[in-house]
Amino acid sequence: MPNSQSKSENLKNRVLIAVGGGIAAYKVCEVVSTLFKAGVEIRVILTRSAQEFITPLTLATLSRHSAYTDDDFWQPTHSRPLHIELGEWADVFVIAPLTANTLAKLAYGMADNLLTNTVLASTCPILLAPAMNTDMWEQLAVQRNWHQLLTDSRYHGMSTASGLLACDRVGAGRMAEPREIVTHIQSLLHTGGKRDLAGKRVLISAGGTREYLDPVRFIGNPSTGKMGLALAQAALHRGASVTLVHGPANWDVPLGVQVISVISADQMQQVMLEYLPNADVIVMSAAVADVKPRDYSTEKLPKRSLPQALPLEPVPDIVAQLAQLKQPHQRLIGFAAQTGDIVIPALEKLQNKKLDVIVANPIDRPDSGFGSDNNQAIFLDWQGHKVEIAPCTKLQMAHHLFDFVIT
């Protein structure tokens, strides 16, 4: 690992999306539109049944490129076979919605249409987003095909959500939401599909804590937990089993992540210490309060009864406790949110608290830090390695951090 370098984004960005026949096909429009706005080059394939739900013209308009169907597959209008061209072109291949029919074909290596032929002609990672009726999804044959397919390292499966389905059934089988699909695609573009955290258990803290004076007043900070959420998503997409312990937050729980909600530093301390022994990588990205009111009132204090000077006491130093208890095989990563010079305070925290890695994170720069979708940082470790990460999305920052830790 180099002592100092500046990391910049140099990601491949060619995504092939195959749309299966199901009502969830409408969600793919948002996926295509979001990716295009992010600068991703997109090609789309529609099966014959998919065209009963959405038209090639719609997806061609959103992707700014012709959408392909089986009619194109059988026409000798290309210099090379279309499925070969598309398979070699793609950096990531997405199938959404994945129907029971296409799933069965993929599980047995069949190739009877443009989609399945292109799968066999490609070598890139394939992201699968299944969608079907609950009874169909839970059939033994469907589950057998699903698990058989996922034994192939090329395939990355997304969990189905539970809820009200188009058939009025309430249960499992809903396709993942577009934002989750887009996030997983972005992860695959960064990693190339590698699962370097497979078999690892990653424990992450996120968000701010609240230390209450009474039922409505508290000491807190503006942390939203977005960085911790991105870390959880990145770790999950790299194959880890992820537990996310977060303070009050306003985002949806990512499918496949064990999520534990807390409010105060004391509650976060209890959960982190409970889950520490089974973790391989611990990332303490939460913005934990430093102090709390010494006294707590179970009833709202009248304004006239508020103290002129608020007596305070320290809260537990969670990351220091984790460092004392961690085992040699465990890696502990801390965050240092700073203004001004971010390196010197981060080095002091790294050394004083005996962390393996620390993320020096500026919070006084535009579009960075608390509440932002983007971030920038300097990574420092115990061996003196240093990597500077230029401004990027928090998901990209999370992947850069795991790249640094795993190397």
C-alpha positions, 0 to 999 in steps of 0.5 A: 500500500502506498504511503500517500496517493490521491484516489480518483474515480476511474470506473467502468460504466457500461450497464446492460439491463434485461427486462423480464415480463412482470408488472415490476417492469415499470420500476426499471424506467427509474433505474435506467433514468437514474443511471443515465443521469449519473453518466452511465452508458446503458443498453436494454433488452426486453423479452417478448413478455416484457413488451406486454408491460412496457414498450421498447420506445420507453426504454430507448427514450430513457437510455438514449439508445435503441432497446433490443428485442428478440426481433433484433436478435434474429435479424442479420443487421449487425456486423457481429451477432448481437448477443456477442456484441452485447455480452462483450460490451457490458461491464455489469448485466442486470436482469430485472424483473427476473421471472421464474421462467428466466430463472429456470433457463439460467439455472440450466444454462438454456439459451432460447432468446436474446436475453439468455444467449447474451448471458452465456456470451458475457463474462461480467457480473450479473445482478438478479432482481427477482419479482413474482407472486409469493406462492410462485417465489416460495415453490421448492423448484423456484428456490432450488433454481435460485440457490443453484444459480447463486453458487455461480460467483458471477450472479449477485442476487437481490433479496425480494421485499415483502408487501402488497403485490399486484395480485393483492397477495401480501407477502414476499416476492416484491422486486427491490426498489429502484434505488436499491438496484441502482446502489447495487449496480454502482457497487458492482461497477466499483468492485467488478463483482469481487466478494472480498468480504465473503464469510466476514461479519461486519459491524457498523455504527451510524448516525448521531446519538441523542442525549435527552434532558427531558422527553422533548429536549436533547443534546445531539448533532446533525449526523444523518447516518448516510455514511454508515448506511453506505458502508453497510451497503458496500459491505453487503455487496462485497459478500459480508454479513452486516449488522448496522447499529444506528441512531435516529435516521430517516432512511429505509432499511437496506434489504439483507442487513441486520439493523438495530436502532438505538437512541442514546450513547449508552444504548449504542455502547450496549449493542456494540459490545454485545455484537463485538465478539462475533465481528471481523471488521468493526466500523465506528462511523457514528457521531456519538455525543461527547456529553449528556445532561447529568439529570433527566426529567421524566416530564417536560420541563417548563421553560421557566424551570430550565437550568441557566447552566446545564450540568453535564457528564461524559458519555461512554467512549465506545470506540476506546472500549471496543479497542480494548476488547478487540481480538488480534484478528479483528480490524477496528476502524474509527472516524474523526469528523474535523474542521481545519487541519484534519490529519493531526487530530485524527493521528492522535485519535488513531494512536491514543485509542489504538485503532487499526484505521481512522478516517479523517473526515472534513465537515467544513467543506462544501458538499461533504460531511454531515447530511451530504450525499458526498464525502472526502477523507484521508485514510490513515492506519497504524503502519503509517499508510496514508491515502487521500480520497477526493470528493465522491459519493458516500458509497464510493467512499465506503468502497475505497475504505474497504479497499484500504482495509482489505489490502 
